[in-house]
Amino acid sequence: MESQRGLLFVALLVVSFLLFQQWQVDQAPVQTPQQTSVSSDMPANEVASDEFIPSASDAQQTITQAPTSGKVITISSDVLELKVDTEGGDIISAKLLQYDTEQGSGVAMPILTTDGYNYVAQSGLIGAQGADKPGARAIYTSAQTNYTLSGDQLIVDLTFNNNDIVYVKTFTLTKGKYDVEVSYKVTNNSAANASVEMYGQLKQSTTVESGSSMMMPTYRGAAYSTAEERYEKYDFDDIEDANLNQNTKGGWVGMLQHYFVSAWVPNQSTNNKIYTTYLASTGEAVIGFRQPAISIAPGSEQTTSATFYVGPKDQEKLEKIAEGLDLTVDYGFLWMISQPLFWLLIIIQDFVVNWGIAIICITIVVKTLMYPLTKTQYTSMAKMRKIQPKMAALKERYGDDRQKMSQAMMELYKKEKVNPAGGCFPLLLQMPIFLALYWVFIESVELRHAEFGLWITDLSSKDPYFILPILMGASMLLMQKLQPAMSQDPMQQKMMQWMPVFFTFFFLWFPSGLVLYWFVSNVITIIQMLIIFRGIDKAEEKAKLAKANKK
């Protein structure tokens, strides 16, 4: 196979792969949006909610609840702003104070919200003496309506007194951290044993836009982890089709979106139940966990807790919270390549500070390591170029007799010691590197809103002036000019001529960090081509001189 054919094949394979992923996103059924917003001006006691509460049995149920007297309190740290509804103690809003919605907007990134669509984190106690009953969530009291972190830790207690049992729901926020400890202290003042079971769940409207584009097919939906499966996606369609019901030691449940994740992490030493349900009346998907029931003896108290994380997909932080939680940074089937590349990128960035320069440096490292493959590729190309006149003569001799032409070409390859696939195989080996870096650049929150310089202010988004894609296309055109046409087929020649235009068009929407990598890679390849071809020419001249001297 000729080198140009190989390059065209790789190019089409890459684009086809990306288009196929977007096709899968586009084929997902679109549901009619429903109005589920809650006005911040509306008194909390005027809002009716369609709440999902796990029952004490293995089945789950939907409960329509009458308006109550709950209110909303605000809990803030240096990185999080949470709004908690005292009806159930649910987190109905979470903003990331260190991340802007748009670069330079100064507006904190909202993750959980009830504004426009519902996305909330719920938790509670069910069971015989649980604070939450079917049709009646616990109404907690709070000493204040606003809590702000002033030291290293902020502890907020909500209290619910139900006759002889007192429930204290505690939120613990730590400076600089996005994980929140949610605990329940149950004091049993009755004369009988009390049994409660903690649950936590994430509920999200399935009508929210995914944020995907043709060249950035990002995932929005649920995921979970068990002792057997460290990371498993369970999208909204899956939840609507069938309820998940698994028992596992440890585990976690989460909702993913581009760059950010929210997750409940139950007690990792207990056997927990992971479940999902779909609320058809509101068009909402639910994924949650249930911990084993605990028993509180008369006159004693017991505590049960879980961790709630809402924040960026920071691999280093996530892997410390729970096993497999860092896999929410989803590099796909090439994760074994993407992860080392990501850590190398992090190490380089620590030295050079600028993410754009780090990308240039990692490109140099990758191209240097792959130089033997590049040399093999262009050496094979040079040999193929050398026998082109002989191949043209064979074509003229055998005309349209493809069988004889094929046999003659194979004999020629054998005689000249040329491998027709020699130029294609190195390209195929390089494609996984490109795809792995593609996922690193679109999945790594570290690159979100990262500046490079000049007009490139966000390496995670497209070039606003399309300068880098045009430079990339020009570099491809120059590479094409440096290597003479290897094919005699006019159709193939035209396709090769149009390839830089084809690639430039698709790269217009690629993250500028990825285009920067591709452009720098092309420039390095051009330099390597010149070195390799010059070396081959010198070797041929030296061989000719040696042969002439022998005569």
N, C-alpha and C positions, 0 to 999 in steps of 0.2 A: 504494500500500500504506500502510496506516495505521501510525502510529508504534508503537502497542502491539504490532501484529503483528510489526513489525521487531524490537522488543526481545525478544519471545518467540522469534522465529526465531533471533536471535543467541544467546540463552540456551541454547536447545535444541541449537544447533550446537556451542557450546563444550562442553557436557556430553556430547554424542554423541561428539565428538572424543576426549575423555578416556576415555569408556567403551569406545570402539573400541580404543584403545591397550591398555586393560586386558584386553579380550577376546582380543587377540592374545597377551598374556602367559599368560592362563588356558588358551588352546587348545594351548599347547606340551605335548608328551607328558611325562608324569611317569614317571621311572624308579624302580625299587625301590632304596632306599638300600643301600649296601654298607658293611660295616665296614672302613674303611681307616686307622683311627687307630693311632698308635704311642705307646705309653705312655712317658712321660719316665723312668719308673723302670726300664724294661727296658734291659739292656745293649745297646749298639749292635750288638755282634757276634752277637746272638741274633735280629736282625730281618732277615727276608728281604724283598727288594723286587722289584717287577715294574717294571724300568726300561726306558725307551725311549731308545735311542741311535741317532742317525742313522748309517746305514752309509756307507761310502766311495763307494758308487754313488749314483745319483739316488733310489733307493727308500729308504723308511724301514722299520724293523723293530722288533718288540717282543722284548725279551730277558729271560728269567727268570734271575735271578742268584742264586747261592748266598750264604749268609751270609758276611760278611767281618769284618775287624777294624777297621772304621772307628769313629771316635768323633766326638762333637759338641763344637765349640768355640763360644764366644760372643764376638761382636765388637760393641762398643757405642760410639756417638757421643752427642752431646747430643740428637739427634732420632731415632736409629735403634737398635734392638737386633736384631742378626742372629744366627741360629744356623746354623752351617755344618757339614755332615757331611763329614768328611775322606775318606769314600768318594765320590770324584768331585768333592769340593769344592762340592757343591750347597748353596744357601741353602734350608733347610727350615723356617725360621721368620723372620718379620720383624714387629716391633712398632713402632708410631709413638709415641714417648714424649711427644710434645706433643699427642696426641689421645686422649681417653678413649673407652672403648666406650660408656658412658652418661655423661650430664652429671654431673660431680661424683663419679664413681665412683673416680677415681684409678687405674683399670686401663687400661694402655696398649692402644691399638687394634691388634688383630692383623690382619695382612693375609695373609702367607704362614703356613701352619700344616700340621701333620700330626695335629692334635688334633681328632678327630671327622670330618674329611674332609681330603683331600690338596690342597694348593695350594703348589707349590714352584717355585723358579727353578733350572734346571739349566744347566750349561755345561761344555764340555770340548773336547778336541782329538781329532779322528778323522783317518783317513788311514793311509797305509802305516806311518808311524812315530808315529801318534797315541798319546797317553797312555791313551785309552779304546779298548778292543777289544770286539767283540761278546761279551757274557757276562763281561766282566772290566773293571770301572771301575778307574781309577787310585786307589790308596790313598795319600793324601798324609800327610806328617808335619808337625806343628806344634810350635813351641818352647813354646807355652803353650796353656792351655785357655780363658783369658779375656784379652781385649784391650779396653782402655778408652781412648777419646780423651782426651788430656790437653792437647794444644795445638790448632793449627789443622787438623792432618791426622794421620790414623792409617793406617799401612801395615802390612798383615799378609801375610806370605809363607807359603805352603804348598809343600812340596817333595816331588817324586816322582822317585826315581832308578831309571831302567830301564836297567840295564847301561851302555851307552855314551852314553845320552841323559839329560839332567837337565831336568826340567820344574819351573818355579817359577810357581805360580799366586798372583797378588797381588790383594788387595782393598784399595782405597784409599778411605777415607771422609774427608770434609771437614766441618768444623764448620758446622752450620746447613743442610747440604744433604742431600737425599734421593737424589741420584744417586751411585752407587758405580761406580768404575772397576774392571773385572775384566780383568786382563791375564795373559798367559802369556809367560814368557821360556823359550825352548827352546835349550839348549846341546848342540850336536852334537859329541861326543868320538869319534865313530866315523870310519871311513875312507871312508864313502859319504855321498851327499846324503840328507838327511831331509826328508820332506814331511808337513806337518800342516795341518789345516783346523779352524778354530774354529767352534763352534756354540753357540747359547744358546737356551733354550726355557722356556716356562711351561707347567706341567702342573697341571690343576685338576679335581677331581671335579665332574661335571655334576649331581650330586644336591643340591648346596648350594642353599639357598633364595635367591631373588633379592632379597627384601626389598621387593618392590613391594606397593603397595596400590591400591585402586580409584582413588584420586585422585593417586597418586604412582607411575606406571608406569615405574620406573627400570630401566635395562639392566644385566644382568650377563652377561658373555661376552667373547669375543675381539674384537680389532680389529687392523688393520695399516695400513701406509702404503707406497705405492710412488711412483715418479717420476710415474706417470700419475694415481694416486688418492691424494690427500693424507690421506684418512681413510676407511676402509671397515670396517664391522662385519662380523664373521663369527661368528655365534652358535654355541652348542653343537650345535644341530640341523644347521647347515651343516657343521660339522666331522664330525659323525657320517655325514652323507649323502655327502660328497665331500672328498677331500684337496686342500687348496690347494697349488699348486706354481707359484710365480712368481719370475721373475728381475727384479731391479731395481737401479739404482744407489742406494745409501743405503738408505732405508726404515727401518721399525721394526715390532716386533710387541708386542702388549700384551694384558693381561686387565683388564677394566673392572668396577667396581662403583660403587655410589652414593658419590660424593664422592672415591673413591680409585682409583688405577691402579698397576699394575706393568707395566714395559715393558723390553724389550731393544732397545738402539739400537746396531746394528753400525757399522763404519767407514763413514762417509758418502761416502767417495771411491771405494769399491770396488763391484763388481757382486756383489750378494748374492742368495741364494736364500731365499725366504720359503715356509714349508711348514706344514701342519697334519696331524694324524693323530688317530684315535680309538682308545683302548684299551678294547675291548669287555670284556675280562676284569676290568677294575677300574672301568669306567664313568668314564674320565678323558679329557678333551680336552687336546690339546697344540697349541701354536702356537710356531713358532721360526724361527730364521734360520741360515744357513750362510754363512760368509765364504769367499772364494777360498783355495785352498791356498797356503801359502808354503813355499819351499824353503830349507833351512839347509845350507850347505856344510860339509864336514868341518872341524872345529876352529874353528867360528864359532857365533854365537848370533843369534837373531832374536826379535822381540817382536810379538805380535798382541794386540789388545784390543777391548773393547766396553764400553758403558755400560749399567748396570742401574739403573733408577729404581723405587723403591717408596715411595709417599707420596700426599699430597693432590693433587687436580686443581687445582693452582695454575697458572693460565694464563700468568702472567708467567715463572715458572720453566720450565714445560714448553716454551714456544716457543723458549727459549734452548738447550735440549738437542737438539731435532730439529724440523725443519719438519713442521708438522701435528700434533705431539704435543699441542699445546694444544687441538686439536679434540676430544680425549677429553672435554672439557667440552662435552657434546653438547646444543646448543640446538635441534637439529632443523632443519626447513626455514626457520625464522624466525631463523636465526643472524645474518643481516644487520641485524636489528632488536635482537636480544638482546644482541649484543656491545657496541654503543654504549651501550645502557641499563646494562649491567654496568659499563662503564668510568665512566659518569656516576655510578653508585651508589658506586663506589670513591672517586672524587674528592670527592663529598659527604661520605662517611663519614670521610675524612681530616680534614675540618673539624669535623664534629659529633661524631665519635668513636663515638656510639651508632648501631648498625645500624637500630634501630627508628625513630629520628629521621631517619636517612638515607632510609628508605623513605617516610616522610611527606614529606620534602623532594622526593624524586624524583617523588612523586605530584603535588605542587603544580606542579612543572616540566612534567610531562606534560600535566596538565589545563590549564595556562596555554597551552601550545603548541597544544593541541587546542581552545581556546576558540572559534575561528572555526567549526569543525565543530559544536561544541555549540550555538552561536548559530543556525547554519543549521537544526539539528535542531529546536530548540524554537520557532524562528520559524515553521517549517513546521507544527509541531504547533498553534501558535496560530491559523494560518490555517485549518487543518483544523477546529479547534474552532469558528471563526467561522462556517463554512458548514454546521455540523452541522444546524441547523434546516432549511436548504434541502434537505439530503440526506434528512432524515426526510420532508419533503414529497414528494420524488421517490419515495421508497419507498412512501408511502401512495398516490400517484397511479398508479404502475405495478405495484404489488403483486408478484406472482410472475413477471412478465415480465422475465426476467433480461437479455435482449438489449436491450430498450428502456431498462431501468434502467441498464445499462452505458453505452449511448450518451449518455443524459441526464447521467450523472455525468461523463463525459469532457468534454462541452460545458460543464458547470458548472466543472470544474477549469480549462478554458481561459479561460472568462469571468472567473473570480476570480483567475487567474494563480497557481494552486496546483499544486505538484508533489506528487502523493500518495506518491512515494518519497523526498521530501525529508527525512522524519524517519528513514527506514530506512537510507539510504546512509551517513550519518555514523556510525551504529552499526556498520555493516559495516566501516568503515575503522578503528574503534576496537578491534575484536576482535583483530586481529593484535598490537596493543600489549599487550592483556591476556594473550594466549597467550605472547608473547615474555617478558613479566615473569614469568609462571608458570614458564617454564623457567629463567629467571635465579634465581628464589627456590629452586627445588628442586635445581638443579645446582651452585650456587656453594658450595663448601666453606667460604667465608668466613662464610656465614650459619649453618653447622652449630654448634649449641649457643650461638648468639649471643643474649645477653640484651637485652631492651628495658627492662623495668621492671615493678614490681608483680608480677602473677601470670605475665607472659609472660617465661619464662626461656630459651626456645629458639624462635627465630623460624623454624626449619626444621621444627618439628613442630607438631602441632595444638594449639589452645588447650585446656589441661587442664580448664578449667571452662566452655568453650564460650561465654564472654562475648562475645568479638569476633564470632563468627558470629551471635549473637543481635542484637548492635548493628547488624551489617551488614544483617540481615533487617529490623530496625526502620527503618533508613535507607531501604531499598527501599520499605517500606510508606509512609513519609512522602513519598517521591518520587511514589508512585502516587497519594496523596491530593492532592498539589499539582497534578497534571495531570488534568483532568476526563476521564471516559470518552469515548473517541473512537469506540467501536464500539457499534452497536445490537444486536449479536448476543449473546444471553444466555450462550451457551456460551463465547464469547471473553472476555466480562466475567468469568466465573467462573474461567477459566484465568489471567487477569491477576491476579485477587484472590489466587489460590493461588501465584503465582510467588514472592513473598517467602518463603513457607514452603518451597517447593520448593528455592530457592537456599540458604536457611539450612540445610536438611538436608544438602545436598551439601557445603557449606562447613564442616561440622563436622569433616571429615577433612582439609581443606586445610591447608598450612603456615600458621601464624599470621601470618607475614610477608606472605603473599599476601592473607589476609583483612584484615589491617591496611591494605594498599594499597587493596583494594576498598571498605572502610568509609570511609576518608579520601576516596577518589575520589567516593563517593556524597555525602558531606557537602559537598564542594566543588561537586558538580553541583547540589545543592539550593540552595546560595548563588547559583550562576550562573543557575539557573532563576528564582529570585526577582528577580534583577537584570534578566534578559531579559524576563520577563513584565511587570515594572513598567515597563520601558522601552517595551514595545509598548503598554501601556495609556496611558502618558503621550503617546505619539505619536498614538494614536487620539483621545484627548481634545483634543490640540492641533489635529488635523485637523478635528474637529467644531467647535471654537471658530472656526477660520479660515473654515470653511464658513458658520457662523452670522453671522460678521462681514461676509462678502460679501453676504449677504442683507439 
